[in-house]
């Protein structure tokens, strides 16, 4: 956040627009996907591990912690996907073709 704040303060040509918001949303989506790829297990696998056990208290707490972090990242990912879908729909509805963010 501090890095973004410095960029905005230094570069007065940065402005906010729907297109810039979509680029930020795409960047956040990419970060969320990268974060999820780095975990050794999926959210579903963590749930299975917790249900099937046996786990000692430290193992259970570690998996719960990892699962809660993943759940937050999944929520971010879903919100960014929803935002980008709405953004594309608004652009298409306005008679403008969807803009590629790549």
C-alpha positions as CSV (number, residue, x, y, z in Angstrom):
1,X,0.0,0.0,0.0
2,X,2.8,2.4,0.9
3,X,4.4,1.7,-2.5
4,X,1.2,2.5,-4.3
5,X,0.8,5.7,-2.2
6,X,4.3,6.9,-3.2
7,X,3.6,6.2,-6.9
8,X,0.4,8.2,-6.8
9,X,2.0,11.1,-4.9
10,X,5.0,11.2,-7.3
11,X,3.2,10.8,-10.6
12,X,0.5,13.4,-10.8
13,X,-0.6,12.0,-14.2
14,X,-2.2,9.0,-12.6
15,X,-6.0,9.3,-12.7
16,X,-8.8,7.1,-11.7
17,X,-11.1,5.6,-14.3
18,X,-13.1,2.5,-14.9
19,X,-10.3,1.2,-17.2
20,X,-7.7,1.8,-14.5
21,X,-9.9,0.2,-11.9
22,X,-10.2,-2.9,-14.1
23,X,-6.4,-3.0,-14.5
24,X,-6.0,-3.0,-10.7
25,X,-8.7,-5.6,-10.4
26,X,-6.9,-7.8,-12.9
27,X,-3.6,-7.3,-11.0
28,X,-5.3,-8.3,-7.7
29,X,-6.8,-11.3,-9.4
30,X,-3.4,-12.4,-10.7
31,X,-1.8,-11.9,-7.3
32,X,-4.6,-14.0,-5.6
33,X,-4.1,-16.8,-8.2
34,X,-0.3,-16.8,-7.7
35,X,-0.8,-16.9,-3.9
36,X,-3.1,-19.9,-4.1
37,X,-0.7,-21.8,-6.4
38,X,2.0,-21.5,-3.8
39,X,0.1,-23.5,-1.2
40,X,0.9,-27.3,-1.0
41,X,-2.8,-28.1,-0.7
42,X,-6.1,-26.8,-1.9
43,X,-8.8,-25.5,0.4
44,X,-10.8,-28.6,-0.2
45,X,-7.8,-30.8,0.8
46,X,-7.4,-28.8,4.0
47,X,-11.1,-29.4,4.8
48,X,-10.6,-33.1,4.2
49,X,-7.5,-33.2,6.4
50,X,-9.4,-31.5,9.2
51,X,-12.3,-33.9,8.9
52,X,-10.4,-37.1,8.5
53,X,-7.6,-36.5,11.1
54,X,-6.0,-37.7,13.2
55,X,-4.2,-34.5,14.0
56,X,-2.5,-33.2,17.0
57,X,-3.4,-29.7,18.3
58,X,-0.5,-28.0,16.5
59,X,-1.3,-29.7,13.2
60,X,-5.0,-28.8,13.5
61,X,-4.2,-25.2,14.3
62,X,-1.7,-24.9,11.4
63,X,-4.2,-26.3,8.9
64,X,-6.9,-24.1,10.3
65,X,-4.7,-21.0,9.9
66,X,-3.7,-22.0,6.3
67,X,-7.3,-22.7,5.5
68,X,-8.5,-19.3,6.8
69,X,-5.8,-17.5,4.8
70,X,-6.8,-19.4,1.7
71,X,-10.5,-18.6,2.3
72,X,-9.7,-14.9,2.3
73,X,-7.7,-15.1,-0.9
74,X,-10.5,-17.1,-2.5
75,X,-12.9,-14.3,-1.5
76,X,-10.6,-11.7,-3.1
77,X,-10.3,-13.8,-6.2
78,X,-14.1,-14.2,-6.5
79,X,-14.7,-10.5,-6.0
80,X,-12.2,-9.5,-8.6
81,X,-13.6,-12.0,-11.1
82,X,-17.1,-10.6,-10.4
83,X,-15.9,-7.0,-10.8
84,X,-14.2,-7.7,-14.1
85,X,-17.2,-9.5,-15.4
86,X,-19.4,-6.5,-14.5
87,X,-16.9,-4.2,-16.0
88,X,-16.9,-6.1,-19.3
89,X,-20.7,-6.2,-19.3
90,X,-20.9,-2.4,-18.8
91,X,-18.5,-1.8,-21.6
92,X,-20.3,-4.1,-23.9
93,X,-23.6,-2.5,-22.9
94,X,-22.3,0.9,-23.7
95,X,-21.5,-0.2,-27.3
96,X,-17.8,-0.4,-26.6
97,X,-16.0,-3.7,-27.1
98,X,-14.4,-5.2,-24.0
99,X,-10.9,-4.0,-23.5
100,X,-8.1,-6.5,-23.1
101,X,-6.1,-5.8,-20.0
102,X,-3.0,-7.5,-21.3
